[in-house]
Amino acid sequence: MEQKKRLMIADDDRGVVDFLTILLDFEGYDVTSTSNGTTLLNLTGELPDLLLLDIWMSGVDGRDICKYLKQQRHTSHLPILMISASKDIEQSAIDAGANAFLAKPFEMEELLQTIHQQLGLAEGLKT
């Protein structure tokens, strides 16, 4: 049996985290989360297969976290999907190193398709 793909959600909006956790767990992913962006600066051990990272987090800008992770040898390969309620900052997310960007609110199918693409999974395939 294939191991579940691990996703980490980093968002300081507990409602968003709870909703995404339920959705992605239902889709067969192993989901962890954090509401404190600075914890991402110390990722060690077994990394997630993909990070969903909010841009506007309390105390730290998600773009700064993304830049930092992409500069570190052990996290540079980590696919990062940045999400934000600000639609006009997609380019700055990509410039920070994000592999993909979705503006909130997004369609669940669009989110799942983007995750599948970033993980290299066949479209619609559960993990």
N, C-alpha and C positions, 0 to 999 in steps of 0.2 A: 504494500500500500504506500502510495506516495505521501511524503510529509506535507502538511499544510504550509502554505506560504504565510510568512509572518509580516504583518503590517503594523506600523506604529503611527498613531494619530497624535499630533501636537497642536493643540488648540486650547485657548483659555476660556472658551465658551462651553461650559459643561453640557448644555443642551445639544450642541453640535457633536461633541465627543460621544455622548450617549447614543444619539441617533445613528451616527456612523458606525459605532461599535456593534450595535444590534444588526444593522444592515450587512456589514461585512462579515460578521460572525455567521449570519444566516447563509451567506454566500460561500462559506467554507474556509474563511481565512482565520488564522490565529491572530487576534488583535490585542495590542497593548496601547496604552495612551499616557500622555503627560499633559498637564496644564501649565507646566513651568518650562519655558523654552530653554533656560540656561542648563537644564539637565541634559539637553542634547549635546552640549559642548563637551560632555564627558562620556560619550557612548563608548562602552568597552564590551568585551565578551562577544556573545553571539548577536550580531546585528540583525535588524529586521530586513526583509527582502525589499521593502519599499517604505518610505516615510511620507505621510501626508502632513504637510506643514503649513499652518496658517501664517500669513504675513504679519498681521497686526496682533502680536501677543504682548501681554503686560510685561513691561520691563525690558524687552528685547525685541528687535525687529527680526522677523523670520528670514528676511533676505540676508542679514548678517550671519545668522545661524547657517543658512544654506552655503554661503561663501566659505565659512569656516570649515564645514564638513567636506566640501569639495576640495579644499586645500590639504586635508589630512590624508595621509597614505592609506590608513585602514578604513576610511569612510568615503574616499573619493569616488568609488564605484557605485555607491548607494543611490538608487533612483529616488529622486525627490519630486513629489507632486505638490506644488504650492497652491493653496486655496486662499481666496480673499473676497470680502464683500466689495472691495474696490475694483471695478472692472478695468479701470484705466492704467493699472500698474503691471499688466502682464509682461511688458518688455523689461521692466526692472527686475521681475522675478526670473526671467530667462537670463538676463545679464548677470544675475547673482549665481547662476549655475543650475537653476531648476530644470529638470528634464521635461516638465509639463506644468501647465497652469490651468486652473478652473476658477471662474468667478462664481461666488455665491449669489443667489441660490443657483445650484446646478441641478440638472436632471440626474436621477440615480443611474439611468442607463449610460449617460455620458461619463459619469464617475467610474462605473464598473468597466466600461470599454477602455477608458484611459489607463486604469490600473492594469487591465489585461495586457494592453499594449506595452506598458512599461516593464511588466514582468515577463514579456515574451510568450504569453499564453495565447492559445487559439481563442478567437472571439467567442464569448458565451460559455467558455469552458470553466466549470467550477474547479477550484484548486484541488 
